[in-house]
Each structure stands twice: as structure tokens, then as C-alpha cells.
Amino acid sequence: MKTRLSTKLFLALMSTMILLVLAMAFANGLSFTRGFLGYINELAEQRTRAAQPRFVDAYRDHGSWEFVRGEPHVWFQLVRPDAPSADDVVRFTPISDLTGAVFRISLLDADGHRVMGYDDVSEDALRVPIVVAGKTVGWLATTPLQSVTEAGGERFMRQQLASSLIVALVALALAALIVWWVSRRLLGPVRQVAAATHRLAAGTYSERVGVDSDDEVGQLARDFNQLALTLERNERMRREFMADVSHELRTPLSVLRGELEALEDGVRKLDAESLQSLLGEVGMLGKLINDLYELSLADVGALSYRKQSVDVAETLAQGVAMFRERFASHDVRLELQPPRGPFQVLADEGRLQQLFNNLLENSLRYTHAGGLLRISAIAVGGRVHIDFMDTAPGVAAECLPRLFERFYRGEASRNRVSGGAGLGLAISHAIVEAHGGTLEAKASPLGGLWLAIELPLEVA
């Protein structure tokens, strides 16, 4: 049988409180007992020294101790407490009257033999000499109290123990109430997170936990909600990814199948045009597979990079030169503002060329005829800023953060001629991050899309 965490916490705290109460009770009892007995013995010593002068006067009057031997009345007159003063009467009855000191005082003669009083004089008894005319004629011996046996002491002891017991019980009751509230208050949210985690592990990614505190438990709930949100988004992306991959692979395969069946049935002749069409579909399929492979390598950090000192301005100019003819054929103006370079970066030149080609291809696919793509590069604060800004069509603001997701395209259409597979920007983003830079999508001042790249310059 499993023990709940709240039960464990309750038992642990209650056990601690009980041990503390018992330890305090033991310490208080020990201290009280020793202190009380010490106090009584101290009062008895004071009582004995206060009675000594009367014994000196009595011996001087009688010349021996025979007048007191066997005379209880005389004895109690000699050891009686002094009459209280006016201040004592106002305050309280002298405590020494209740200590039993009178019954523990013994009178010994000069040889140490008992004359009167307590008959069991202990070795550790306090002995006060009785000196007359410079000669010790006897002793007043007070046996210390080793245990509280007198009625007043026992009664006082019982009252103290009863009071201590009541205080201990009240303290334990309050401690139990506080521990119960703490365990319920603190562990309630933890139980909710545990139950939600169990449901999340079962695949319910929409599970969320309410957050009503700013402490560590509240932070745990917020982290759980973030985890659930991430898992839900990743699961949705995984399903979309599988659907997109299936779609992108099925389309060229369907075209290839149709072309081959047409050739097989004799509907279409095997000539250069048909071969060119087949090679185009095969090339598109091969590019898609290669892009997927590169993304999988980027995910596990296995995408190879051979970094060296590269002039990014020169690499950018080479990429623009390769695309000028294609842009001109689509009636899109390609404008490269002269860089104030060179800009040396530690990078893989081939990967940088792939990055620029992907961004140029993206603008070429989407920019309307008669439009413009403006490219600029400038160094600011140890980083080179490369901007690709084109004209309409633009991308909705809510779609901009998702442009670097796989298979995502800003348009809803699945037209493969204009939209491609939607992997170019995802690969570009991975390349930029591998070089310690950033790639951000913004709304272009020209009315289209603004892709802003930042790469760290090489340290001399």
C-alpha cells in the first residue's frame, strides 16, 4: 500500500514536534527538579545559619546541651523561623516555613554525637559550628534534601507537572493543526501536478494545471503547463510533418507514375520532352529527400561544417550573380547595394552559399512580377547585418514566427510550382544558428517579406 506524500509529511513533522515536546519536558523536569531541590536546600542553609545565634545564647545560659535533650518544645523554640517583618507580612508568608528545613536540622555535641533533631545525619550534611567563648561546643547539621518528600514540595511538584502536561498537549494540538494545514496547503498543488503529469504521460497533451501562487510550487505548475504546451505543439507539428512529407513525396511519385503509364500505353512518345519531364520530377523528388536529410542531420548536430575565414560580401555577390538571369526572366528586379566590406566571418563558404541561394529562391518564388528584391550588408558592433527585403506579397504578422517551420508556407495554397516544399527557410535557419547568428522574419518596408540575418564577424 502506497503512503501519500501528505501523510509522510504529516507524520514526519508530527514526530519531530512530539520529540521536541518530550525533550523540552524532560529538560524542564530535570532542571526544575534540580533547581527546586537546590532552592530548598539553600533556604534550609539560611534557616540553619539564622538559628545558630539562639543556640549560642542558650548554651551560654545553661552551660551544656542537657536542657534540650529529649525536650521537643525547647528544640522547636530554638529552631523556629524568625518572626516575619512588616514587609514580609505584606508580601507573603516566608517560603522557608514550607521547605521542611526544621525537620532536617540536627544538634550535635562537640564530639559530633546527636543531641536532638533529625536522627539520620548524612555525610554531606551542612555543619555550622556553635562557638562559645572561642570554643566549639557543638554543631548544627542540616541534611540536604535529595528528593521532594515534603507535602508542600510534592504538591508544588505535581502542580508544575500538570501545568507542563497541559501546555505540552495544547502545543501538540496546535502543532498537529498547523502541520495538517501546511501539508494540505503545500502538497495540494503538488498532487494536482502529479495527477496531471500522469494524464500527460498517457497522451493527454491538452492537460493544464491552475497556478495560484508565486512560490516554487507555482513555478512547478507553470513549468508543467509550458511542458504540456510544448508537447502538444510538437505532437501537432509531428502530425503535420508526416502529412506534409506524405503529400510532398506522393505528388512527384504520382506524376512519375502517370508519365510512365502514358509511355507504356503509347499515349505519349518517348522523346526528349518526356524524358525532360521525368527528369524534372526525379530532380524535385531528389531535392526534397536531400533537404529532409539535411534537416535530420541539423537536428542531431551532425550537419558538417568546414569553417574558415570567408568574405561574406564576396559570397553574397556570387550568389546574386547566379540568380540575376532567373530574376530577369520573372520580371523581378534584383538590387544588391554595394557592401562596405569586406566582412570576414568564420564560416563554411558552401553552407553560406546554400543559405543565400535558399533566400534568393524564396523571394523569386513569391515576389510578384514587376517587383523588387533589395539586398544590403553592413557591419555594426562586431556583427554583419544582411537584409533581404522584397515587395508584395507580404506575410501576415501572425505567420512570421512560423516561416522557419518545416513545410510551412505563408500562403494557404498547396501549389508546388509557386510554393515549393517549404523546407528552404528551415534549412536556412539551421545554417545561420550553426554559425552563431540569427535569422528573423519581419514585414518589409517595400511591402513584402524582410529576412534579417546577423552573423558574428571574425575576431582578428
C-alpha positions in Angstrom: 0.0 0.0 0.0 1.4 3.4 -1.0 1.7 6.1 1.5 0.7 9.5 0.3 3.2 12.3 0.4 1.0 14.4 2.6 0.8 11.6 5.1 4.5 11.2 5.1 5.0 14.9 5.7 2.4 15.0 8.4 4.0 12.0 10.2 7.5 13.4 9.9 6.5 16.9 11.2 4.4 15.4 14.0 7.1 13.0 15.0 9.5 16.0 15.2 7.1 18.0 17.2 6.5 15.2 19.7 10.2 14.6 20.1 10.8 18.3 20.7 8.0 18.4 23.3 9.3 15.3 25.1 12.8 16.7 25.0 11.6 20.0 26.4 9.5 18.3 29.1 12.5 16.2 30.1 14.8 19.1 30.2 12.4 21.3 32.1 11.6 18.5 34.6 15.3 17.8 35.1 16.1 21.5 35.5 13.1 22.1 37.7 13.8 19.1 40.0 17.4 20.0 40.5 16.7 23.7 40.7 13.8 23.2 43.1 15.8 20.9 45.4 18.8 23.3 45.3 16.5 26.1 46.2 15.0 24.2 49.1 18.5 23.3 50.4 19.7 26.9 50.1 16.7 28.0 52.1 17.5 25.3 54.7 21.0 26.5 54.9 19.8 30.1 55.5 17.4 28.7 58.2 20.2 26.9 59.9 22.5 29.9 60.0 19.7 32.1 61.2 19.1 29.7 64.2 22.8 29.5 65.2 22.8 32.6 67.4 19.9 31.3 69.5 21.9 28.0 70.2 25.0 30.1 71.2 22.9 32.1 73.7 21.2 29.0 75.1 24.4 27.1 75.6 25.9 30.2 77.3 22.9 30.3 79.7 22.8 26.6 80.5 26.4 25.5 80.2 25.6 22.3 78.4 23.1 20.7 76.0 21.2 18.7 78.6 18.4 21.4 78.7 17.3 20.5 75.2 17.9 16.7 75.1 14.5 15.0 74.9 12.7 18.3 75.0 10.8 18.8 71.7 9.2 22.0 72.9 12.6 23.6 73.7 14.0 22.3 70.5 11.3 23.8 68.3 11.7 27.1 70.1 15.4 27.2 69.2 15.0 26.2 65.5 11.7 28.1 64.9 11.7 30.6 62.0 12.2 34.2 62.9 9.1 36.3 63.2 8.4 37.9 59.8 9.0 41.6 59.4 6.3 44.1 58.5 7.4 43.9 54.8 7.3 40.1 54.8 3.7 40.1 56.2 2.6 42.4 53.5 4.3 40.3 50.8 3.8 36.7 51.7 4.4 34.0 54.3 8.2 33.1 54.4 8.8 30.3 52.0 11.3 28.7 54.5 8.3 27.7 56.6 7.2 25.3 53.9 10.6 23.8 53.0 10.8 21.3 55.9 14.2 22.7 56.9 13.2 22.5 60.6 12.8 18.7 60.4 16.2 18.2 58.8 18.3 20.1 61.3 20.3 18.1 63.9 22.1 19.3 67.0 25.5 17.6 67.6 27.7 18.0 70.6 31.4 18.8 70.4 32.3 15.2 69.7 29.8 15.0 66.8 27.2 12.9 68.7 23.5 13.7 68.1 21.8 15.6 70.9 18.4 16.5 69.3 16.7 16.9 66.0 16.9 14.8 62.8 18.4 11.4 63.6 19.8 10.4 60.2 22.6 12.9 59.7 24.2 12.3 56.3 27.9 12.6 55.5 27.2 15.5 53.2 25.2 17.4 55.7 25.9 21.1 56.1 27.6 21.7 59.5 27.5 25.1 61.2 29.8 25.3 64.2 28.4 26.7 67.6 31.2 28.6 69.2 31.1 29.9 72.8 34.0 31.8 74.4 36.2 30.7 71.5 35.4 27.0 71.9 33.3 24.9 69.5 30.7 23.3 71.8 28.5 21.8 69.1 27.3 21.7 65.6 24.1 22.4 63.7 23.9 19.9 60.9 21.4 20.2 58.0 20.9 17.1 55.9 20.3 18.2 52.2 17.0 17.2 50.6 17.7 14.6 47.9 14.1 14.1 46.8 10.9 16.1 47.3 9.1 14.3 50.1 7.6 17.1 52.0 3.9 17.6 51.4 4.4 21.2 50.2 7.1 20.2 47.8 5.2 17.3 46.4 2.1 19.4 45.9 4.1 22.1 44.2 5.8 19.5 42.0 2.5 18.0 41.0 1.1 21.4 40.0 4.1 22.1 37.9 4.0 18.8 36.1 0.3 19.1 35.5 0.8 22.6 34.1 3.6 21.4 31.9 1.5 18.5 30.6 -1.4 20.8 29.7 1.0 23.1 27.9 2.5 20.2 26.0 -0.9 18.8 25.0 -2.0 22.2 23.8 1.2 22.7 21.9 0.9 19.3 20.2 -2.7 20.0 19.3 -1.7 23.3 17.7 1.2 21.7 16.0 -1.0 19.0 14.6 -3.4 21.6 13.2 -0.6 23.7 11.7 1.1 20.6 10.2 -2.2 19.4 8.7 -2.9 22.8 7.2 0.7 23.1 5.8 0.6 19.6 4.3 -2.8 20.3 2.7 -1.9 23.7 1.5 1.6 22.9 0.1 1.0 19.5 -1.2 -2.4 20.1 -2.7 -0.9 21.7 -5.8 1.8 19.1 -6.0 -0.9 16.3 -6.1 -2.6 18.2 -8.9 0.6 18.4 -10.8 1.3 14.7 -10.2 -2.2 13.7 -11.4 -1.8 16.0 -14.5 1.6 14.5 -15.2 0.1 11.0 -15.2 -2.6 12.1 -17.7 0.1 13.9 -19.8 2.2 10.7 -19.9 -0.9 8.9 -21.1 -1.0 11.2 -24.1 -3.5 13.9 -23.0 -1.3 16.9 -24.1 -4.1 19.4 -23.6 -3.8 18.9 -19.8 -3.1 22.1 -17.8 -2.7 23.0 -14.1 -4.1 26.1 -12.4 -1.4 28.4 -11.0 -2.4 30.4 -7.9 0.9 31.1 -6.2 4.3 32.7 -6.9 6.4 30.2 -4.9 8.3 27.1 -6.0 5.1 25.1 -6.3 3.6 27.8 -8.6 6.8 27.7 -10.7 6.4 24.0 -10.9 2.8 24.4 -12.2 3.9 27.0 -14.7 6.8 24.8 -15.9 4.3 21.9 -16.3 2.0 24.0 -18.3 4.9 25.1 -20.6 5.9 21.4 -20.9 2.4 20.3 -21.8 2.1 23.2 -24.3 5.4 22.2 -25.9 4.5 18.6 -26.1 1.1 19.5 -27.6 2.7 21.7 -30.2 5.4 19.1 -31.0 2.7 16.4 -31.4 0.8 18.7 -33.7 3.9 19.5 -35.7 4.8 15.8 -35.9 1.4 15.0 -37.4 1.6 17.9 -39.8 5.1 16.9 -40.7 4.1 13.4 -41.5 1.2 14.6 -43.6 3.3 17.1 -45.5 6.1 14.6 -46.2 3.5 12.1 -47.4 2.0 14.8 -49.6 5.3 16.1 -51.0 6.5 12.6 -51.8 3.3 11.4 -53.2 3.0 14.3 -55.7 6.2 13.6 -57.7 5.7 9.9 -57.5 2.1 10.3 -58.9 3.4 12.4 -61.7 6.2 9.9 -62.5 3.7 7.0 -62.4 1.3 8.9 -64.7 4.1 9.7 -67.1 5.4 6.1 -67.2 1.9 4.7 -67.6 1.4 7.1 -70.5 4.6 5.9 -72.2 3.7 2.3 -71.5 0.3 2.7 -73.1 1.7 4.6 -76.0 -0.3 7.7 -75.2 2.9 9.6 -75.1 6.0 9.1 -77.1 9.4 8.5 -75.5 11.1 11.7 -76.7 13.3 14.4 -75.3 10.4 16.3 -73.9 9.0 13.4 -72.0 12.5 12.5 -70.7 12.9 16.1 -69.6 9.6 16.0 -67.7 10.6 12.7 -66.0 14.0 14.1 -65.0 12.4 17.2 -63.6 10.1 15.2 -61.3 13.0 13.0 -60.3 15.1 16.1 -59.6 12.3 17.6 -57.5 11.9 14.3 -55.6 15.7 14.1 -55.0 15.9 17.7 -53.8 13.1 17.0 -51.3 14.8 13.9 -50.0 18.2 15.8 -49.7 16.5 18.6 -47.8 14.9 16.2 -45.4 18.2 14.5 -44.9 20.0 17.8 -44.2 17.3 18.8 -41.7 17.6 15.5 -39.9 21.4 16.0 -39.7 20.9 19.5 -38.3 18.5 18.2 -35.6 21.2 15.8 -34.2 24.0 18.3 -34.8 25.7 16.2 -37.4 25.4 18.6 -40.3 29.0 19.0 -41.4 30.6 22.5 -41.4 34.2 23.2 -42.5 34.7 26.7 -41.2 37.3 29.1 -42.4 37.8 32.8 -42.9 35.2 33.8 -45.5 34.4 37.2 -47.0 30.6 37.1 -46.7 30.2 40.1 -49.0 32.0 38.3 -51.8 30.0 35.1 -51.3 26.8 37.1 -51.3 27.8 38.8 -54.6 28.5 35.5 -56.2 25.0 34.2 -55.2 23.3 37.3 -56.6 25.2 37.0 -59.9 24.0 33.4 -60.3 20.3 34.4 -59.9 20.3 37.6 -61.9 19.2 35.9 -65.2 16.4 34.0 -63.4 15.1 37.1 -61.7 15.1 39.0 -65.0 13.2 36.1 -66.7 10.5 36.5 -64.0 10.4 40.3 -64.4 11.7 40.8 -60.8 14.4 43.4 -60.2 17.4 42.2 -58.2 19.2 45.0 -56.4 22.4 44.5 -54.4 23.6 47.6 -52.6 27.4 47.8 -52.7 28.6 46.4 -49.3 31.1 48.5 -47.3 33.2 45.4 -46.9 34.9 43.0 -46.9 33.2 41.3 -44.0 35.3 38.4 -42.7 33.4 35.7 -40.9 34.4 32.3 -39.7 32.1 30.1 -41.7 31.6 27.3 -44.2 31.5 29.0 -47.6 29.4 26.3 -49.1 26.8 26.5 -46.4 26.7 30.3 -46.7 26.2 29.9 -50.5 23.4 27.5 -49.8 21.9 30.0 -47.3 21.9 32.8 -49.8 20.6 30.6 -52.6 17.6 29.5 -50.4 16.7 33.1 -49.6 17.0 34.2 -53.2 14.9 31.2 -54.3 12.3 32.0 -51.7 11.9 35.6 -53.0 11.9 34.5 -56.6 9.1 32.1 -55.9 6.8 34.5 -54.1 7.5 38.1 -55.4 5.0 39.2 -58.0 6.2 40.2 -61.5 7.4 43.8 -61.7 8.6 43.6 -58.1 11.9 44.1 -56.4 14.4 42.3 -54.1 16.8 44.6 -52.3 19.8 43.1 -50.6 22.2 45.0 -48.3 25.1 44.2 -46.0 26.6 46.3 -43.2 28.8 45.7 -40.2 27.6 47.1 -36.8 29.2 46.3 -33.4 31.1 43.2 -34.3 28.3 41.7 -36.4 27.4 41.8 -40.0 23.8 42.5 -40.9 22.5 41.1 -44.2 18.9 42.1 -45.2 16.7 40.6 -47.9 13.7 42.9 -48.5 11.2 42.3 -51.3 8.0 43.7 -52.5 4.5 42.3 -52.4 3.0 39.9 -51.5 3.6 40.2 -47.8 3.2 37.7 -44.9 0.6 38.2 -42.2 2.1 39.2 -38.8 0.8 36.1 -37.1 2.5 33.9 -39.7 6.0 35.5 -39.5 7.2 33.4 -36.4 6.3 30.2 -38.2 8.1 30.8 -41.5 11.1 28.7 -40.4 9.0 25.7 -39.5 9.2 22.7 -41.9 6.7 22.5 -44.7 5.1 25.8 -43.5 4.4 28.4 -46.2 2.8 31.8 -45.8 0.1 31.0 -48.4 -2.6 28.5 -47.9 -2.3 27.1 -51.4 -0.5 23.8 -51.9 0.6 24.8 -55.4 4.0 23.2 -55.7 5.0 25.4 -58.6 5.0 28.6 -56.5 5.2 27.2 -53.0 7.8 24.5 -53.2 8.2 22.0 -50.3 8.6 24.7 -47.6 11.9 23.4 -46.3 14.3 26.1 -47.6 13.8 28.6 -44.8 14.0 25.8 -42.2 17.4 24.8 -43.6 18.5 28.4 -43.8 17.6 28.9 -40.1 19.6 25.9 -39.1 22.7 27.1 -41.1 22.6 30.6 -39.5 22.3 29.2 -36.0 25.2 26.8 -36.7 27.3 29.9 -37.4 26.3 31.6 -34.1 24.0 34.1 -35.9 20.3 34.8 -36.0 17.7 34.8 -38.8 14.5 36.8 -38.3 11.4 37.3 -40.5 9.8 40.8 -40.5 7.4 42.9 -42.5 9.4 44.5 -45.3 9.1 48.3 -45.8 8.8 47.5 -49.5 5.5 45.7 -48.9 6.8 42.1 -48.9 9.0 40.0 -46.6 12.1 41.1 -44.8 14.6 38.4 -43.8 17.3 39.8 -41.5 20.5 37.9 -40.9 23.1 38.6 -38.3 26.5 36.8 -38.3 29.4 37.5 -35.9 32.5 38.9 -37.5 35.7 37.0 -37.2 37.9 38.2 -34.4 41.3 39.4 -35.6 
